Amino acid sequence: MLLDALNRQDTLTVKDLLTEGGDGECQWEMSESRASTADLPQAKIYYCSFCLRPSDEVAKLVAGHGRIFICDESIATCNDYILTGKSDRPPRAPLEEAPTERLLSLLKPIEETVAGKSNQLQSAVETLRSRRVSWAHIGQALGISRQAAWERFS
């Protein structure tokens, strides 16, 4: 399980994925490259993109592409759902119940996650354009017009 691997190692990447083998069992596929918050500047606090816990409140935080992070607790919850279809872990309180100061402190990490995904989207579009994929095809894939795709990404 992902949590077991996380406990054995300090670094994992999004490429450390579960894959389904020919017999229907899940197996580990470990990538060569690794990324963790240890690879990032340590003065900064990073946040789990799923539960919004800060890196100083979790045991481990895995760094993915596009400034997306996941903590060991969120991974454990995912493992519970994958294995049993439910989780016995207590859910985090909804944002509506969070104190104002907590919500204000979360705005920047949420914005950084959005910006990271935007950068990843820009890179994907640039790769498609380098392969001579038309703006019409890119726009269609995004559900927008050719002109809107061109204006947004060029």
N, C-alpha and C positions, 0 to 999 in steps of 0.2 A: 504494500500500500504506500501511497505517497507520503503519509505521515511517518511511516517507518523509515523511508529513505531520507526524509527531512531530519529525523532524529539521528541518523548515521552520518550525515554530511552537513557542512555549513552552507553549501551552495548548490542550487538547482536552477534550471531555467525552464521556460515554458516548453522547451523541447523535451523535457523529462516527462514525457506523456505516457499515459496508459495506452497500450495498443491491444487490440483484440487478436489473439492468435487463432490459428486454424481450428483449434478445438473449442473456441468460444471463451477461453480463459483470458483474463487480463494479465499482461506481462509488462515488465519495465523495459523501456528503451531509454537508456541514459545517453545524453549527448556529450560530445567532447568539450564544447564550450560551456562555461558555467558563469552565472551571474548571481550576485547577492548584494545585499546592502553593504557588505564588506568592500565591494568594488566601487562604491559610491562615496562622495565626500561625507565624512562622519559627523561634521558639525551640524548637518541638517537632519531634521526628523522627517522620516518618510512614513506614509500611511498605507494601510491595507486598502486596496481599491474596493474591497467587498464589504468589510465591516467598519472601515474607517478608524481602526485602532492605530495609534502611533507606534512607530518602531520601538520606542522605549517602554512600551507596555506589552510587547509580545516577545516570545522566546526567539522566533525566527521570522524573517520576512524575505520572501522570494521575489526577486526582481524579474519582470518580464519585459517584453518589447513595449515601446510606447509609454514608458513611465507607469506601467501597470504593476502593482505589487499584490501579493497575497500572503497572509500570515499563516502560521502553523495552525491556529484555531479555526480559521476559515477552511483550510485544507482538511482538517479533521471533520468538520461539518460536511464538506463535500464527500469525503470518504463514507461517512454514515449514509448519506443519500444514495450514493452509488451502490453500496452493499445491501442496504435494507429498504431503500425508498423513503426513509424517514430519518429524523435525527432526534436524539434525546437531549441534545444540548440546549440550554436555555437560549431563546432568541435575544438578540440585542434589542434594546428599547428603540422604538421608532424615533426618527428625527424630530417629530412633533413634540416629543417629551423631553428632548435635550435642552439644557439650559442655553440661554442666548449666547453666552460667552463660548460655549462648546461649539455651537453652530457657526459663530463667527470664525473660530479657529479652524473649522473644516473647509471654509470657502476656498482658501488657497490650494490645499491638497486636491480638492475636487477639480478646481480649474486646471491644475497641473496634469491631472489624469486626462481631462478633456483635450488639453493641448498636445499631450503625448500621442493620443489616438489620432488627432488631426494631423500631426507630423507623419504618423505611420500611413495614413490615408494619402497624404501628399506624395510620399515615397512610392506607394503602390501605383498611383496615377502616373508619376514620372517614369516608372519602369514600363508601364503599359505604353506610354507615348514613345519611349525609346524602342519599343517593339513595333512601332508604327500602327498601334491600335487607334482607330478613329475616335474623335471626340463624340461622335454619335453613339458608338458602342459604349464608351465610358459613361456618357450621360444616361443611356438606357439602363446600364447596370446599377446606376445610382438612383434611377427613377426621376431624373431631371432632364431638361433639354440639352442638346448639343451645345447651344450657346451658353447656357448656365454652367455647364461643366467647364467649358473653355474659360469663362470669366472667373470662375472660382479657383481653378488650378493652374492657369498659365501666367 
